[in-house]
Amino acid sequence: MGDSSTAGNGDYLPPTTPKLPIPGKRNILITSALPYVNNVPHLGNIIGSVLSADVFARYCRLRDYNAVYMCGTDEYGTATETKALEENSTPKQICDKYHAIHRDVYKWFDISFDQFGRTSTPQQTEVCQAIFNKLWENNWLSENTMQQPYCDTCKKFLADRLVEGNCPTPGCNYDSARGDQCEKCGKLLNPTELKDPRCKVCRNTPCIRDTDHLFLELPLLKDKLETYVNNMSVAGGWSQNAVHTTNAWLREGLKQRCITRDLKWGVPVPHEKYKEKVFYVWFDAPIGYVSITSCYTTEWEKWWKNPENVELYQFMGKDNVPFHTVIFPSTLLGTGENWTLMKTISVTEYLNYEAGKFSKSKGIGVFGNDAKDTNIPVEVWRYYLLTNRPEVSDTLFSWADLQAKLNSELLSNLGNFVNRVLSFIAKDLVSGYGSIIPNPEGAESHPLTKALGEKVGNYVEQYIEAMEKVKLKQGLKIAMSISGEGNGYLQESQFWKLYKEDKPSCSIVMSTAAGLVYLLACLLEPFIPSFSREVLKQLNFPPETQVSLADEKGDVEKSKRPWHILPAGHKIGIPAPLFKELKDEEVEFYREKFAGSQADRNLKAEAEAKKITDQLNKAKISDANKKKERATKPSVAKSKGSASVEAEISISRLDIRVGLITRAQKHPDADSLYVEEIDVGEAQPRTVVSGLVNYIPLEEMQNRKVCVLCNLKPASMRGIKSQAMVLAASSSDHTRVELVEPPKDAAIGERVTFPGFDGTPDDVLNPKKKVWETLLVDLHSNKELVACYKDLPFTTSAGVCKVASISEGSIR
């Protein structure tokens, strides 16, 4: 069930040589709806397409299918031009900016694209124009005249979103309704319906002019399309919402669809009469799947023109269905070429947010970059979104539900099982197995273990059946059931008694349970890959290990005998808790932080920034006045031989630096202490002992930036000399402790400063002078979670230092 020959099971790295279809294997081409590039994706967008497709792509690799996952940003069209106007930039600059934002968000979410591209490429133009030429040659296109607003000042036709005016709906009369929809009453509009229309750019009134456009003759393609839909919707097991939407379009009768627009930002139409126009975004966007694949490999036709050997799976939200089941297949059928048409479509309904809807335009909800900026790990976000995947009806995101699923399902069920098993095996030989997987001799005749093996084998078969049908939520639920069975098995076996009374039976139980831990890492890898990476690490498998559930390797059959999954004698690594409890006060903090719209949050952030700036200015004035007072006071002569004047106690005397914990472990002789190696910008890391074991899990201490007080006198703590102190904030009742964290871009070794206080720190603080003890009483976190000395923030070149959720806590 494992293979260390191929890297990339975790932070997926596509092979250096592009994958091509392999005769005799299942070749699966996976796409997710191309996210539009004019905004940041919210959680509803993420679960609706890219995350769902990622789970299926990872599952296919787990099963050793030959699968590739293609996606990218949809970059052409009116919305990009409008966003460029709003941000006073060019469409290209907008696309570059938001493509990078999307890429970074998906990278944080562990999305394992084989290619994440974009539609504003020469390849997109080439493929799009080639498809158009085929449609033109085959007489599936027609010409027609439309009426459209034209701005005499800007000298151009105006797209729907470039026209504003008064809403014509009785009782509304909103004065900023767009040409396609009124945001106040929600009514869909045509620009010619607006009262008092005006150009969004110059604010002048446009006139109505005739303009010629090209149309795709969908009614003429209906027979070809219906044959495809009737066959493939059954063979591919289309989701019911996709079937319902597609049949509704067919029942209502297909209409010709305009495929051109009077814009500059798009793929140019390769026709003399229409050379000043571009293709409408709904026509060229799905072709982006093809062009992005052509950026991945010049032999892209082996994927896209190979229906006999390639299965195409497409993932999207329900608003994208008709473009993928009606318009895109009609376009490809119209070329007369042998295209790989979609076999299976997986469609989600809407994920709503707390009491309302996620909205990109209104900035409501939790967005990808918001999730990234919380302290909630990525595996928790992925797990919650996938258990809440809106497969057949709308579902609701709520902070209380996220807390419940984390604390009860991930922490108490899954995390507890894994940690319980590995911690017992890791105990010394007096009370455990010295980190060695024991010999499960006699497992086949051990009734409890044999019954468990049969149950687990059935669960694995059910898991595969669900995943093959793209029932992702069901697949996840089945995998988690195995963790529940594991906990029940441990309780029923009473392994802690067996260890003393029947050690051979205990060895069977612990070997079997360890096998289940590995099996869970396999089954859950498509859903929470960072969890699987950590479990494999704790099992002491190399980082490049690729988990497997392939029929050819006997992995499925092996799951029925979990006591044989891990070899006896294998040495495990260091167990550590996998999940951290989310407390009520943290939930309330996040709920308040992400309330309202992004615009409201930005105003709040600006107000907080202004408050900090005002505090800094006050501090500078106060410091300047103090210096003036000192300058006007007469100096007091010292008698000969007396000591030099003792420097005043000032925050500038502390040498606080940005440090990186490169390694953390439990103190060998103290249960409440960690021993850390911390890089503070010197030739060698410093050894630091911290009393944080009861507050911060060991895994959260690894590879983490912290604020380090570097000029305390070294002190021996239970036999280990501590050469610095990690700064942390504690709550008023001292039940919670959190590290003071520098900004992620702060340089290691950089000194943390306090505005208005300049000066060189002491080499070593003299304990007798009580400098640290005097200053420490004024160190705290404020209501905005900023670490402060009095009202002055801990400051680095990359910004201020903060804590996660403890406001008005004491720092030391």
N, C-alpha and C positions, 0 to 999 in steps of 0.2 A: 504493500500500500504506500510505499515511498520510493523515491528515486532521487539520488543526489547528483544526477548527471546534467540536469537542466536548471539553469537559474531562472528566477523571476516569478516564482509562485506568489510572492508577497508583493513588493513594489514591482509590479509586472514590467519587465523589460522585453519588448518585442524582439524576436530574433533579428540578428544583423542582416540576414538574407530574407527578403520578403517571402512569406508563405504562399504557395500556389496549390491548387487542388491536386490531390493525390489519388490516382486510380485505386479503387477497391476500399477506400476509407470514406467515412462520412465527412463531407466537406460542407462546412456551415459558414455562411456569410451573414453577419449580424450588423444591423444598423440601429441607431436611435435617432429620433427626430432631431434635426439640426437646430440647436437653440439660436434664437435671433440675437444678434450681436449688440443691440442698442441698450442693454441693461444687464444687471447682475442676476443670475438665476436664483430663484427662491426654492425652498424645500419641495414645494409642489412640482416645480419643473424637474427637479433632480430625481424624485421618485418616479415621476411620470415617464421618463425616458432613459436618461443615461445610467442611473443606478440599477434599474430593472434589467437593462440590456447587459450591464456589467456582470450582474449575478449569473445571467444565462451564459455569457461568454466564459466566465470562470468555471461554471459547471461543465461546459463542453470540453474545456481543457482538462478538467479533473477526470473526465471520462475518456480522455485521449482521442477526442475527435479533432479533426483538422479545421480549426475555427479561426476566423479573423473578425475583429470588431472595428467598424468604421464609423466615425462621427466627425463633426467639425462645426464651425459657426456659420450661420446663414447671414450673409453680409450685404446683399444688394437690396435695393428697394426704397420706397418712400420713407419708411420709419428711420432709416439710417440718415437720409438727407435731412429729415426734420431734426433728429438728434444733433446732427452737425451744426445746424442753425442755432439750436438752443445752447450749445457749448462753444459756439464761435470757432469752429474748427472745420476741417475738411472731412468728407465721408471716410476717406482712407485713414485719417488720424483716429476717427471714432472706432473704426473696425480694428485697428491695431491695438487701441487701448482696451476695448472690451474683449477682444479675442484673448489677450493676455490674462485678463481677469477670469474669464471662463476657464482657461487652461489651468490656472493656479487653483481655482476652487475644486475642479475635478481631480486634480493631482492630490489635493488634501483629502478628498473623499475616497481615495484609493481606486479610482476608475481606471480600468486596465485596457485602454484603447490600443489597438495595433497601429492606428493612425488617427490623430486628431488634427484635422486640416481646416480649410476655410473655402468659401465659394468664390472669393475675389482673386482667382488665380487664372493664369493662361490656360491651364488644363480645363477649367470650367468653361471658358469661352469656346475652346476647341470641341469638347464633347457636346455642349449645348447647341452650338451652331450645326454640328453634324447631324444631330437628331432633328433639328428644324428642317434642314435640307431634305432629309428623307421624307418627312411629313409633307413638305411642299411638292416633292416629286410624285408622291402617292395621292395627291389631291385630297388630303384630309384637312387642309386649311382654306379659309375663305376671307374675303376682305369686306369690311363694313364701315359705316360712318357713325361716329358718336358725337354727342355734344358735351363739351367740357369747358370749365372756366379757363379763361386766358387773361394773363396780366399784361397789359400794354406797357407798364413801367418796367417789369422784370423781363419782358419779351419772351414769355414761355407759358405753356399750358401748365395748369396747377393740378397736382395730384390731390386726392381727396383730403389728405391731412394737411395740405398747405393752404386750405381755405377754411376760414372761420366766419361765424355769423350768429344771428339769433336763431334759436331753435324754433321751428314752425309748429311744434306740438302744442296743442291747446293747453293752457295752464302752466307751461314750462317757461318759454321765452328766455332761456339761458343765453347770455350774450356772447359766450365763447364756445358754442357748439362747433365740433369739427365737421368737415365735409363727409365723413363716413359714419359718425355716431355722436350723439349728445351724451357727454359724460354725466350730466345731471340727471336726466330722466332715462337714459339708456337706450333710447330709440335709435335704430339703424336709419341712416339718412343717405341721400345722394346730394352732392354739392349744389346741384341746381335747385334744391328745395330750401336752402337756407335763406332767411330774411336778412337783408343788409349784409351780404357777403363781403369779405375783404381778404386780400392776400396776406398771409401770415408773415411774409418777408417785409413788404413795403407799406402795408396797411391800406393800400388803395383798393377801390372796388373793381373786381375783374368783370370782363364781359363774357358772354357765352359764344363759343365758336365751334364749328364742325371740325372734326379731326378723324382721319382714316386710321383704322387699326386692323390687325390680323386676329382671326378667331380659329380655335380648334373645333372641328365639327364633331362634337361628342355624339350627337344623335346618329350620325352615319357609322360610328364605331360601336354602337350599342350591342349589336349581335355578338361581335368578337368579345366584348367586355363581359356580357352575361355568361357566355360559355366559360370564360376563365373564372368568374366569381362562383358560379354554381359548382364547378369542379373543385377549385382550390379551397374554398371556404370549408368544405367537408374534409378533404384530404389533409389540409393544414390545421384543422381544428381551430378556426378563427374564434376569438372571444365573442360572446354574444352581443356586446355593445358594438363591435365592428360590423357584425352581420346585420344588425338592426339598422344602423346608420346607412350602410351601403344599399340595402333593400329599399329604404325610404327614398334615396336619391333615384334609384331605378324606377320605382313606382310613380314618382312625380314626373318622370320624363326628363331625359337629359337635354340640356340646352347648350348651344354653342358658347364657348368661353373665350373671352378676349385674352390673348397671350402677350400683348405689347403694351408699353406705357411711354408717355412723353416725359422721360427722365434722362438724366445723364449718367447716373450711377447704376450700372447694370451691364449685362452682356449685350453688346450691340447686335441688332438684327441684320443678318447678312443678305440684305435685299436692297437694291438701289433705291426703291421708292420709300423704304422704311429705315434707311441707314441712320437717321437722326433719332430713332427710337431704340429702346432696350426691351428685353423680355420682362414680362410681368413676373414678380418674384415667386408666385405660386407655380409658375411653369418651370423656372430654372432651379428652384431650391431642391426638389427631390433629385434632380439630375446631379446635385452636389454629391450624393452618395457615390455615384459613378466616378466623378472627377477626383474626389478625394482618394478613391481606390487607385486611380491612375497616377496620383502623386505617390502612392505607396509602392506601386509596381508598374513598370511599362507594359507588363503582360496582364493588365487588368481585365482584358476580355475573357481570360480563362476563368475568372470569377463571374463576370456579368453577362457573358454570352455562352453559357454552359449549363442550361437547365437540366440536362440529363445527369450531371454529376455534382451540382451545387444546390443546396437548400438555402433560401433567403428568409431570414427571420427579422421582422421589423417591430420596433418598440416605440410607443408614443402615447400622448394624452388623447382623450376622445375628440378634442376639437380638430385634430389633424387627420382623422380617419378618411374623409372623402378624398383628400389629396393623394392618399396612398392606396385606396381601394378602387377609385374611379379614375381620377385624372392622370396620375403617373402611369398606371398600367395601360390606359388608353393611349397615352403618348407613345409608350414603347411598342404596343401592338401595332400602332399606326405606321411605324417605321418598316414593318415587314421583316425585321431581323429576328434572330433567335435569342432573344433576351432571357436572362434568368429573372423570372417574375416572382413576386413574393409568394412564399409557401404559407408562412404563419405570421399572423399579426397579433401582437399582445397590446391591448389597450387598457389604460387606466382611466377611472373617473377622476373627480377632483379631490385633492387634499385641502380641506378648509383649515383656517387658523383660529383657534380659540372661539370667539363668538362670530367671526366673519369669514371673509375669503382672503386667500393670498392674492396680492395684486402687485404686479411689477410696475404698472403705470402710477399707482398710488403709493407704492413703497410700503405696503402693509404685509407683515409677517416676518419670519426669520429667513434671511437670505444666506446664500452659500458662504459669503465672507463673514457673516455674523456667526454662523456655526463654528467656523474656523477660529474665530477670535474668543470663543468661550473656552473654559477649561474642561469641557465635556469631551472625552476622547472620540475619535472618529468611529470606532466600532460601536459606540453607544448610539450615535446618530444613525448609522447604517441599520443597526438592528431595529431601532424604533420605527424608522421610516418603512422598513420592509415588513414588520409585523403589522403595520398600519396601512399597507399598500392598498389603495382603493381599486380593487380588482373588479367588483361587480356593482358597487355603489360608492357615493362620496364618503370619505372618512374625515375624521377631525384630529388635528394636531392640538394637544394641550400639554402644558408643562407638567400638570399633575399626573397625567397618563405616562409621560416620558419617565418621570420619577418612579412611578409604580413599576413600570416594566424593567427599569434598570435595577431597582432595589430587590424586587421579588424574583425576576426571571434570570437576569444576568448575574447578579451578585449572589443571591441566596440559593439559586438552583445550579446554574452552570459553573460560576466561579467557585462556589463552595465545594462542588464535587471534585473539580480538578485540583484545587488546593489541598483538599482533605487527603486525596490519594497520594499526591506527590510528596506532601509534607511527611506523611507516615513512612513512605519508602525512604525518604531522605534522613530519617532519624538514625542515630548511631545503632550499632548492632545489639546494644543492650535493650533497646526499645523499638527498633525498626530494622531496616535492611541495608543501612550504610550506603544509600543511594543506588543500590544494585537491584535490577528487576529480578525477582525470585523465580525459581523453577516451578512451573505449574503442573508438575507430574500428577497424573490422576484426575485431571480436570474433566475428561470425558465421562467419568463415572461419578462426578460430584453433582448431585441432583439440582441444587440451587443454581449452580454455574451453567449446567447444561440447559436448564429452562431459560436462563437469561440469554444464552447464545441463540436459541431459537427465536426469542422475542426480537432480539437485535437484528438478526438476519431478515425477519419479516419487515421490520421498520426500514431497513436499508432498501429492500425491494419497493416498498411503498414510496420512499423518498425518490427513487429513480423514476418511478411511474409519474409522480407529481411533477418532477422537474422536466421530464420529457414533454409533458403537456403544457409547460411554462406556467404551472400553478406554483408560483414562487413562494407565496405566503404559506401554502400547505406544506411545501418542502421544508421550509424553515421550522414550522411547527413540529413536523415529524422528527427532524434532527434534534430539536430541544427535548422531545419526549425521551430520547435515548439518555440524555443527561438525567432526567427524572428517574428513569429506570435504574441508572447507575447509583443515584442516591438511595433508592429503595433497596437495592442489592447490598450496599454497604451496611445499612441499618439492619436488614434481616440477617445478614451473616454475622453481625456483631464481631467484626474483625479484631477489635481491640481485646476481646476475650480469647478469640482463637489464637492470637499471637502467644498467649501464655499457656493455653490449654491444648491446642491442636495446631502446631505450627505448620505442618504440611498443608492443611486446609486453608490456613491464613495465607500461605504463599500462593495458592490457587486464586483466592479472592483478590489479592493485591495485584497479581500479574494480569488477571482478567480486567480489573478496574483500570489499570494503566493502559491496557489495550483499548479500552473504551475512550480514555482520554485522547489517545492518538486518533481513533476513529472520529471523534467529535471534531478534532482539528481538521480532518479531511472533509467531513460533511458540511462544516460551517465555513470552510474557506471561501466559497462563493459569496457568502453573506457578510462575514466579518473577518476579512483576511488578516487584519492586524492582530486579532485575537489568535488566529492560527499560527502566525509567525511567533508570537510570544510563547504559545504552548510548545511548539517545536523547539524553541530555545531552551525552555525549562526541561524538556525531555532530552536535551543535549544532542540535538540533530544539527548538522551544519546549516548555515543560513541559506545555502542554495538548494536545500531539499525541496523537491516538488512532490506534494501529496498526490495520490492517485486513487481512482475508483474505477479502473479499467477492467472490462470483462476479460480481455486477452491476458492480463497479468494475474487473473484469479483473485482480484481484490474484493469483489463482491462476495465470492464464496468464503474468503478468509474472514469476512466480517461476522460470519456465523460462529466462528471460533475465536472470540476476542482474546483468549489466553495465549494464542499463537501470534498475535499481531506484533508484539515487541519481543525480541529474543531474550531468553534468560541470560543474565550476566551483563546486559546493557546497563551502562552507568548513566543515570539521569543528571541533569544540571541542578541549579539552585531554584527551589520553588519560591514563588512570591505571589501575593494576592493579585488577581487579574482585574478586579473592578473595585470602584470606590463608591460608597454610599452617597447619594444625592440628598442633601438635607432640606427640610422645609424652608429654612431661611434662604438657601441658595435658589430654590424654585421661585420663591417670591421675588428675589432679586432679579432673576432673569425675566420673569413675567413683567415686572415693572420696566426693566431695561428695554424690552422689545415691544412695549405697548405703543399704540398709535402708529403713525407712518414714519418712514425714514426721514422725511422732511422735518417732522416734529423732533425726532431724535437728533438730527443735525443742529437744529436751533438750540436744543438743550446742551449739546456738546459745545457749541460756540459760546453759550452763556458761561459754561463751566471753565472754558479756556480763558475767557475774558476775566473771570474771577481770579484765576491763578495769576494772570498777567498783572492785575491790579495789586495782588499780594506781593509779587516780585518787585513792582515799582515802589511800593511802600517800604519794603525791606531795604532797597537800595538807598532811599532817602534817609531811613532811620540809621543805616550804617554810616552814611556820609556825615550825618549830624554827630554821631558818636566820635568819628575821627576828628571833626572840628573841635569838639569839646576837649579831646585828649591833647590836641595841638596847642590849645590856649592855656592849659594847666602848666604851671612851672614844674620842672623836673626836680625830683628829690635826690639830693646827692647821697651817694652811698659811701660809707666809711671804707677805708682801705682794707683789702682782704675779704670784704663781704662777697657773698654769692651774687651772680648776675640776676637781674630782675626776672622773676618767674613769668612766663608768657601767660596772658589771660586765658581762661578756659573758653575756647571757641570751637564751634563745629568744624572749622577748617583744620583742626589738629587731628581729626580722625582720618585714617587712610582707608576709606571704603572703596572697593573696586568691584567691577563686573567680573564675575568668575563663572567658569563652566565646570560642573561636576562631571568628571570623566569616568568616575567609578564610585559606587557606594555599596557598602555591605554592612551586615550586622557586626557590632563589636563582639569579639569572641568571649569576653568576660563580663558583658553587661547587657541585659535584655532590653533596656530602654535606650541604648545608644547606637547611632550609626557611625561608621568610619568612612569618610569621603576623601577622595583624591580630587583636588580642585585646581584647575588651571587659572591663575590670576595674572597671566602675562609675563611670568618669570621663566627662567631656564628649566626649572623643575616644578611640578605641581606641589601644592601644599597639602599636608595631611590635616584634616579637620575632624574633630569629634563633636557630634551634635545629639542632643537629647530629643529626637523627633520621632522615634519609633512608634510611639503611641498615637501619633497625629497624622503622619504622612507615610503612605505605603512605600515600600522599597522601590517598586518599579517607577514611582513618580519622582524618585530622587535621581534617576539615571539621566545623563546627558541633558542637564537642565541648567539654564543660566540663573545665577543667584547674585545677591549683593553680599560681599564678604568684607568684614572688618579685619584688616590685615596687620594692624600695628598694636594689637594686644600682646602682652607678654605671654609667650608659649607656656602652656600648663599641661601637666600630665593627668590624663583621665583614665583610670583603671588600667594603667600600664602603657597607654599610648599617648604620646605627646601631641597635643592639638596646637597647630601653628596659626590659627585664625578662628573667626567665628562667622557662621552663616546667619544672616539677619532674617528674622521671621516675626510676623504679627500674631498676637493672640487675642481672642475675644475677651470681653470684660469678665466673663465667668471662668475663663481659662479652660474651656472645654474644647476649643478649636484653635488650631495653629496653622498658619499659611506662610509660605516663603514670600519674601519681598522679591519681586521679579523685575529685572531690567527689561527694556524693550527688546524684541527679538533681534533687532539690527544693531544693538549696542556692541561695541568692540570688546573682546575679552581683554582684561587688564586695564581698561579705561577707568579713570577715577570718577567716582560719583561725587558731584559737587552740589553746592547750595548757593543760589543766586545772592550776591551781596557779600559773600564770605570767601575771600581769596586767602591764599597762604599755603605754606608748605606743611604737610602733616609731620607729627613727631615720628622719629624712626621707630621708637617703641614707647607706648604710653607708660608713664611711671605709676604703678599701682598705688603708691602712697599719696599721690596728688589727686586721686579720685576723679580724673578727667572724664573717663567713660561713664562712671556712675553719676556724675553731675549732668552730663548731656543726655543721658539715656531717658530721663524723665520727660523730656520734650519730644521724644521720637514716637510717632503714632501714624495710623492711617486715617485719612479724613473721610467725609461722607461720600466723596467721589472715588474712594478706594486708592487714592494717591498716597504713597509713603512720604511723610513730611517730618522735618525738624521745625517745631512750632508751626508756622504757616508756609514754610518754604519746602517745595517738593524735592525729593531725591532726583537729581537731574543728570542725564547723560546726553551725549551729542545726538542720540537717536530719539530722545524724548524722556518723559518722567517714568519713574519706577512705580509699580502698583502691586496690590495684593488682589486675590481672586474675588473675595466676597466679604471679608471682615471689615466693616466700616467702624471708624473710631476705636480701633484696637491699639494696644500698646505694642511697640516694636523693641526687640532686643535680640 
